[in-house]
């Protein structure tokens, strides 16, 4: 079982285990993320411009959504102590201010020898898939204690 400052150990994980994090996207999220990342693409921060694009309005940064997946991996499962090694993301549909996003990770593969775990990652708005992908993380072992 995970501890406050240590998430799941490699021995505790099993294929099919899932965890999630849910957040409603706000105006502040887009503005702050644009400031932090430097990605000031007007499709994210300028409604007048964004309304002339395929999206017909402002949309969340794709990597902001990747950050929600990072939240799952770093705080839920595998949790604190896990090291993010890589992430593949495919953006399926736009996410807008006011949308509630559920980021979910599901354990797909476990390699106890290398202590690496592959997780399928998905973001949903309502029941619509907006992001799919796969993450790889390095997880500690109880032998480390």
N, C-alpha and C positions, 0 to 999 in steps of 0.2 A: 504494500500500500504506500502511496506517496506521503511524504512528510511535508511540513510547512516550507522548508527551504530545500527540499530534495523531492523531485517528482518520482514517477515510477522508475524502478530499476529495470534493466533488460529482462531479468528473470520474471518480472511481474506482468509483462506485456504478452498479449495473445492476439493472433489474427482475428479481426472482426471487432476489436474494442474500438469504441468511438468516444469522442468528446466534442464539445461545441462552445461557441461564444456568439452572443447576439448583441447587435448594436444598431441603433437608428442613426442614419447618416444626417448630420446637421450642416448648416451653413458654416459654422465655426470649424467643423472638421475639414471642409474643403479649403477654406482660407488658411487655416493653420498648416495643413499639409503642404499647400502651395508654398507657404513661407519657409517651412522647414526643408523641403526638397528642392526648392528653386523652380519647380515645374509650374510656371504661370501660364500654361496653355489656356487661351481664353475659353476653350470648351469647358473648362472647370470653373472659371472665375468671372466670366462675362456673359450674363444672360442674353443680352442683345445679340452678341456674336453667336453664342451657342444655339440660339433659336433658329439660325440660318443653316445649321449643319444637319447631318443625317439624324442626330440624336434629338433634334427639335427642342433643345434646352440643355442646361448644365448637367454634367455627369461627374461622378466621383472618379478620382484617379485610380487606375487599375492597381497600382502598387499600394494604395491605401487599403484596397481589399486584400491584397497579399499580406498587409500588416495585420489584418484581422485573423488570418490563418496563423501568422506568427504568434499572435496572442494565444490561440488554442495550444500550439505546440510548446510555448514557453511557460504557460501558466496552468494548463489543464492536463494535457497528455501529449508527450511524456511528462511535461511540466518542468519546474525549476531544475536547473542543472543540465538539461538537454542542450546540445549544440546543433544549431541549424547548419547543415552541410550543403543543401541545395533545394531549389524549388522550381518546378515547371508550372507555368500558369497559362490557361487559355481563357480568354474573355469571351463569354457567350452572349451577354446582353448588358445594356447600360444600367447603371445604378444611379439613382437621383437623390437629391436632398429629400428627406422624409421617408425614404425606403428603409425598412428594417432588414438588415442582412444577418443571416445565420451562417457563420463560418464553421465548417465541420471537418474533422480529420478522422480517418478510419485506418487502423493498423492493417497493412497489406502483407508485408514481409518482415521477418526478423532474422538477423544474422548475429547470433550470440557471439561467434568468434571475433567479428569486427566490432561488435556492439552497435551495429547500425540497424535502423528501422526505417522502412519505407511506408509512407502513409498516403492514401488517396485523400485529396483535399478538394472540398467543394464549398462554394458559397451559394446561398439561396436567398431570393426575395420572394416571400410567400412560398409557393411550391415551385417557382421557376428557377432553374439553374442559371446562375449568372457568371460563375467562374468554376472551372475544373482544373485539376492539376495533380501533381504528385510531389511530395516532399521527402527528403532524406535527412535523418537526424542521428547524431551520436548520443548514446544513452549510457549512463553509468551502470555499475554493477554493485550488488551487495558485497562482493569481494573487495570493493574499493574502501569499505568502512574500516 
